């Protein structure tokens, strides 16, 4: 059922593998001599990030909100409570910083609400350019707001990072990283990390990592995870939404660029 997925981003990782290589020659008697020996060669392996459909986006949204509620039930602060804390607790913040913190958190909440509405509209009009542009713009603005909040959070004993929403966002990143990657096998795209739940996929990830024992395997696994982490982050931050965006970002970050 995964062979008809629409790739968001396709990439290749080379792996050094030991294969049998056969050469042949003819001796003086006219006999064909075949010699087979083990050689190490780089073999390309194709991967992709699946383009999320409506069902997948809904599942991610449900996972995020249920994780926020789980964190609050476990005693973590919500961003709403954090806003009140910044307003009431002097901590290491000046009055100007406390005011700015409240304004940033309020702006963050409003833009998150607006982003949710846009993403709901995109479910019925996934190719609407205006909505896609607005989605990318909001994600960028939210990212900038969070950067400013993070500065205040360090001054306020990392309150923001310990919020239920912050924990949920980290878990959501893991959710996407375990659900989006697919590998190509016999011309068919299949999930890289098997399992029906996040826990099952995390267990598979652990066993997948442990299966790489040689130096070549570990190099391959490290490069694969780096590519997945970078590309998923680019997509979530609204910096890449199609193959050309990812390729451009990859060239920009390449140490070989002039």
VEXDREN-2710 file (C-alpha; in Angstrom, 1 decimal):
% VEXDREN-2710
k/r/px/py/pz
1/UNK/0.0/0.0/0.0
2/UNK/3.1/2.2/0.2
3/UNK/4.1/1.9/-3.4
4/UNK/2.0/4.8/-4.6
5/UNK/3.1/7.4/-2.2
6/UNK/4.0/10.9/-3.5
7/UNK/7.6/11.7/-2.6
8/UNK/8.2/15.2/-1.1
9/UNK/12.0/14.8/-1.4
10/UNK/14.1/12.0/-3.0
11/UNK/17.8/11.5/-2.0
12/UNK/20.5/8.9/-2.4
13/UNK/23.0/7.7/0.2
14/UNK/25.9/5.6/-0.9
15/UNK/27.0/2.6/1.1
16/UNK/30.3/0.7/0.9
17/UNK/29.4/-2.9/0.4
18/UNK/31.4/-6.1/-0.3
19/UNK/30.2/-7.8/-3.5
20/UNK/31.3/-10.6/-5.7
21/UNK/33.1/-9.4/-8.8
22/UNK/33.8/-11.9/-11.6
23/UNK/36.4/-11.4/-14.3
24/UNK/37.1/-13.8/-17.2
25/UNK/40.0/-14.4/-19.5
26/UNK/41.0/-17.0/-22.1
27/UNK/44.1/-19.2/-21.6
28/UNK/46.4/-20.5/-24.3
29/UNK/44.2/-23.6/-24.7
30/UNK/41.3/-21.4/-25.6
31/UNK/39.5/-22.1/-22.3
32/UNK/37.5/-19.4/-20.6
33/UNK/38.8/-18.8/-17.0
34/UNK/36.5/-17.1/-14.6
35/UNK/37.8/-15.7/-11.3
36/UNK/35.5/-14.4/-8.6
37/UNK/36.7/-12.3/-5.7
38/UNK/35.3/-10.1/-3.0
39/UNK/35.6/-6.4/-3.7
40/UNK/34.3/-3.3/-1.9
41/UNK/32.2/-0.8/-3.9
42/UNK/29.9/2.1/-3.2
43/UNK/26.3/1.1/-3.8
44/UNK/23.6/3.7/-4.1
45/UNK/20.5/3.4/-1.9
46/UNK/17.4/5.5/-2.6
47/UNK/15.3/7.1/0.0
48/UNK/12.5/9.7/0.2
49/UNK/10.4/11.8/2.5
50/UNK/6.8/11.0/1.9
51/UNK/4.6/13.9/1.0
52/UNK/2.0/14.0/3.9
53/UNK/-1.6/13.6/2.9
54/UNK/-4.6/14.8/4.9
55/UNK/-4.9/11.7/7.0
56/UNK/-1.2/11.9/8.0
57/UNK/-1.5/15.6/8.8
58/UNK/-4.5/14.9/11.0
59/UNK/-2.7/12.1/12.7
60/UNK/0.3/14.4/13.4
61/UNK/-2.1/17.1/14.8
62/UNK/-3.8/14.7/17.0
63/UNK/-0.5/13.3/18.3
64/UNK/0.8/16.9/19.1
65/UNK/-2.3/17.9/21.1
66/UNK/-2.5/14.6/22.9
67/UNK/1.2/14.9/23.8
68/UNK/0.5/18.5/25.1
69/UNK/-2.3/17.2/27.3
70/UNK/-0.1/14.3/28.5
71/UNK/2.6/16.7/29.5
72/UNK/0.1/19.0/31.4
73/UNK/-1.3/15.9/33.3
74/UNK/2.3/15.0/34.2
75/UNK/2.8/18.5/35.7
76/UNK/4.4/20.5/32.9
77/UNK/3.4/24.1/32.4
78/UNK/1.4/25.1/29.4
79/UNK/2.4/28.2/27.4
80/UNK/-0.6/30.0/28.8
81/UNK/0.7/29.4/32.4
82/UNK/4.2/30.3/31.2
83/UNK/2.9/33.7/30.0
84/UNK/1.4/34.4/33.5
85/UNK/4.6/33.2/35.1
86/UNK/6.7/35.6/33.0
87/UNK/4.3/38.4/34.0
88/UNK/4.3/37.7/37.7
89/UNK/7.7/36.2/38.5
90/UNK/10.5/38.8/38.5
91/UNK/13.2/36.2/38.1
92/UNK/16.1/37.6/36.1
93/UNK/13.9/39.7/33.8
94/UNK/13.5/43.4/33.6
95/UNK/10.1/44.9/33.4
96/UNK/10.7/45.6/29.7
97/UNK/11.7/42.0/29.1
98/UNK/8.7/40.7/31.0
99/UNK/6.4/42.9/28.8
100/UNK/8.2/41.8/25.7
101/UNK/7.8/38.1/26.8
102/UNK/4.1/38.5/27.2
103/UNK/3.8/40.1/23.8
104/UNK/5.8/37.4/22.1
105/UNK/3.9/34.6/23.7
106/UNK/0.6/36.2/22.8
107/UNK/1.8/36.8/19.2
108/UNK/3.0/33.1/19.1
109/UNK/-0.3/31.8/20.2
110/UNK/-2.2/34.0/17.7
111/UNK/0.0/32.9/14.8
112/UNK/-0.2/29.2/15.8
113/UNK/-4.0/29.6/15.8
114/UNK/-3.9/31.3/12.4
115/UNK/-1.5/28.5/11.1
116/UNK/-3.9/25.8/12.3
117/UNK/-6.7/27.5/10.3
118/UNK/-4.6/27.7/7.2
119/UNK/-3.6/24.1/7.4
120/UNK/-7.2/23.1/7.9
121/UNK/-8.0/25.0/4.7
122/UNK/-5.1/23.3/2.9
123/UNK/-6.7/19.9/3.5
124/UNK/-9.5/20.9/1.1
125/UNK/-7.3/22.9/-1.2
126/UNK/-3.7/21.4/-1.0
127/UNK/-2.5/23.2/-4.1
128/UNK/-3.7/26.7/-3.3
129/UNK/-0.6/28.9/-3.8
130/UNK/-1.9/31.7/-1.6
131/UNK/-2.5/29.3/1.3
132/UNK/0.8/27.6/0.8
133/UNK/2.6/31.0/0.8
134/UNK/0.7/32.0/3.9
135/UNK/1.6/28.7/5.6
136/UNK/5.3/29.2/4.9
137/UNK/5.2/32.8/6.0
138/UNK/3.5/31.9/9.3
139/UNK/6.0/29.1/10.0
140/UNK/8.9/31.5/9.4
141/UNK/7.3/34.2/11.7
142/UNK/6.7/31.6/14.4
143/UNK/10.3/30.4/14.1
144/UNK/11.5/34.0/14.5
145/UNK/9.3/34.6/17.5
146/UNK/10.5/31.3/19.1
147/UNK/14.1/32.5/18.6
148/UNK/13.3/35.7/20.6
149/UNK/11.5/33.8/23.3
150/UNK/14.4/31.4/23.6
151/UNK/16.6/34.3/24.5
152/UNK/14.2/35.3/27.3
153/UNK/13.8/31.7/28.3
154/UNK/17.5/31.5/29.1
155/UNK/17.1/34.5/31.3
156/UNK/14.0/33.0/32.9
157/UNK/15.5/29.6/33.9
158/UNK/14.5/27.8/30.7
159/UNK/10.8/28.0/31.4
160/UNK/9.9/27.8/27.8
161/UNK/11.8/24.6/27.1
162/UNK/10.0/22.9/30.0
163/UNK/6.6/23.7/28.8
164/UNK/4.2/21.0/27.7
165/UNK/4.1/22.5/24.2
166/UNK/7.9/22.5/23.9
167/UNK/8.0/18.8/24.9
168/UNK/5.2/18.1/22.4
169/UNK/7.0/19.8/19.6
170/UNK/10.1/17.7/20.2
171/UNK/8.0/14.6/20.2
172/UNK/6.3/15.8/17.0
173/UNK/9.7/16.2/15.4
174/UNK/10.5/12.6/16.3
175/UNK/7.0/11.5/15.0
176/UNK/7.7/13.1/11.6
177/UNK/11.3/11.8/11.4
178/UNK/10.0/8.2/12.0
179/UNK/7.0/8.4/9.7
180/UNK/8.1/10.4/6.7
181/UNK/11.3/8.5/5.6
182/UNK/10.8/5.7/3.0
183/UNK/13.3/3.4/1.3
184/UNK/13.1/2.0/-2.2
185/UNK/13.1/-1.8/-2.5
186/UNK/12.6/-3.4/-5.9
187/UNK/11.2/-0.2/-7.3
188/UNK/8.7/0.2/-4.4
189/UNK/8.7/2.8/-1.7
190/UNK/8.4/1.2/1.8
191/UNK/8.6/2.8/5.3
192/UNK/12.1/3.0/6.5
193/UNK/11.0/2.5/10.1
194/UNK/8.4/-0.2/10.5
195/UNK/5.6/-0.2/13.0
196/UNK/2.1/1.1/13.5
197/UNK/2.7/3.4/16.5
198/UNK/5.5/5.8/17.4
199/UNK/6.6/3.3/20.1
200/UNK/6.9/0.5/17.6
201/UNK/8.8/2.7/15.2
202/UNK/11.2/3.8/18.0
203/UNK/11.8/0.2/18.9
204/UNK/12.5/-0.6/15.2
205/UNK/14.8/2.4/15.0
206/UNK/16.8/1.0/18.0
207/UNK/17.1/-2.5/16.4
208/UNK/17.9/-0.8/13.0
209/UNK/20.7/1.2/14.5
210/UNK/22.1/-1.9/16.3
211/UNK/22.2/-3.9/13.1
212/UNK/25.0/-1.6/11.8
213/UNK/28.1/-3.1/13.2
214/UNK/30.9/-2.4/10.7
215/UNK/32.6/1.0/10.3
216/UNK/31.1/1.2/6.8
217/UNK/27.6/0.5/8.2
218/UNK/27.9/3.2/10.9
219/UNK/29.1/5.8/8.4
220/UNK/26.1/5.0/6.2
221/UNK/23.7/5.1/9.1
222/UNK/25.1/8.4/10.4
223/UNK/24.9/10.0/7.0
224/UNK/21.3/8.7/6.5
225/UNK/20.1/10.1/9.9
226/UNK/21.8/13.5/9.2
227/UNK/20.0/13.8/5.8
228/UNK/16.7/12.8/7.4
229/UNK/17.1/15.2/10.3
230/UNK/18.1/18.1/8.1
231/UNK/15.4/17.7/5.5
232/UNK/12.6/17.1/8.0
233/UNK/13.7/20.3/9.9
234/UNK/13.8/22.3/6.6
235/UNK/10.3/21.1/5.8
236/UNK/8.8/21.8/9.2
237/UNK/10.4/25.3/9.3
238/UNK/8.8/26.1/6.0
239/UNK/12.1/26.4/4.2
240/UNK/11.5/23.6/1.7
241/UNK/8.3/22.2/0.2
242/UNK/9.5/20.6/-3.0
243/UNK/12.5/18.8/-4.4
244/UNK/14.1/21.9/-5.8
245/UNK/14.0/23.6/-2.4
246/UNK/15.8/20.7/-0.7
247/UNK/18.4/20.5/-3.4
248/UNK/19.0/24.2/-3.2
249/UNK/19.4/24.1/0.6
250/UNK/21.8/21.2/0.2
251/UNK/24.0/23.1/-2.2
252/UNK/24.0/26.1/0.1
253/UNK/25.1/24.1/3.1
254/UNK/27.7/22.1/1.1
255/UNK/31.3/22.8/2.4
256/UNK/32.4/22.5/-1.3
257/UNK/30.5/25.5/-2.4
258/UNK/32.6/28.3/-3.8
END
